[in-house]
């Protein structure tokens, strides 16, 4: 699973405003 978090100094960080999304390549439908 890709969650888009970074490990900084051994701690997981999700600070920031960027949101990652996945889509189904053939239909363009958003994946959960």
Backbone as CSV, one residue per row, in Angstrom:
resi,resn,N_x,N_y,N_z,CA_x,CA_y,CA_z,C_x,C_y,C_z
1,UNK,0.852,-1.177,0.000,0.000,0.000,0.000,0.894,1.235,0.000
2,UNK,0.559,2.193,-0.822,1.270,3.467,-0.868,0.433,4.482,-0.111
3,UNK,1.018,5.087,0.938,0.253,6.045,1.741,0.757,7.469,1.603
4,UNK,1.906,7.655,0.949,2.407,9.001,0.696,3.013,9.689,1.900
5,UNK,3.366,8.921,2.944,4.005,9.508,4.120,5.517,9.407,3.971
6,UNK,6.234,10.276,4.655,7.692,10.262,4.680,8.165,9.852,6.061
7,UNK,9.349,9.228,6.111,9.983,8.947,7.389,11.089,9.970,7.578
8,UNK,10.943,10.794,8.617,11.905,11.853,8.913,12.406,11.637,10.330
9,UNK,13.700,11.380,10.471,14.277,11.131,11.787,13.662,9.920,12.472
10,UNK,13.258,8.915,11.691,12.684,7.694,12.241,11.202,7.790,12.558
11,UNK,10.577,8.946,12.315,9.146,9.126,12.582,8.403,9.344,11.268
12,UNK,7.193,8.780,11.194,6.378,8.969,9.992,5.734,10.345,10.016
13,UNK,5.823,11.053,8.890,5.286,12.404,8.790,4.390,12.506,7.563
14,UNK,3.233,13.153,7.728,2.322,13.376,6.601,1.957,14.848,6.509
15,UNK,2.863,15.702,6.950,2.592,17.133,6.890,2.674,17.605,5.448
16,UNK,1.867,18.556,5.106,1.868,19.107,3.753,0.469,19.091,3.171
17,UNK,0.359,19.619,1.962,-0.957,19.751,1.342,-1.128,18.882,0.105
18,UNK,-0.092,18.128,-0.285,-0.181,17.296,-1.476,-0.982,16.039,-1.182
19,UNK,-1.936,15.718,-2.049,-2.767,14.530,-1.896,-2.523,13.615,-3.084
20,UNK,-2.179,12.356,-2.798,-1.938,11.381,-3.856,-3.206,10.578,-4.086
21,UNK,-3.547,10.366,-5.353,-4.727,9.577,-5.697,-4.340,8.563,-6.760
22,UNK,-5.015,7.409,-6.746,-4.805,6.383,-7.760,-6.053,6.269,-8.609
23,UNK,-5.841,6.001,-9.900,-6.983,5.797,-10.787,-6.789,4.504,-11.570
24,UNK,-7.885,3.908,-11.992,-7.864,2.718,-12.827,-7.495,3.187,-14.234
25,UNK,-6.458,2.605,-14.832,-5.887,3.125,-16.075,-6.846,3.099,-17.266
26,UNK,-7.682,2.074,-17.373,-8.528,1.979,-18.566,-9.815,2.774,-18.459
27,UNK,-10.339,2.948,-17.233,-11.616,3.647,-17.078,-11.470,5.047,-16.500
28,UNK,-10.339,5.329,-15.839,-10.157,6.613,-15.177,-10.879,6.698,-13.847
29,UNK,-11.476,5.575,-13.408,-12.209,5.539,-12.138,-11.236,5.613,-10.965
30,UNK,-11.602,6.379,-9.936,-10.768,6.499,-8.734,-10.732,5.172,-7.990
31,UNK,-9.541,4.789,-7.526,-9.381,3.573,-6.730,-9.455,3.932,-5.249
32,UNK,-9.937,2.989,-4.443,-10.037,3.271,-2.994,-8.678,3.401,-2.339
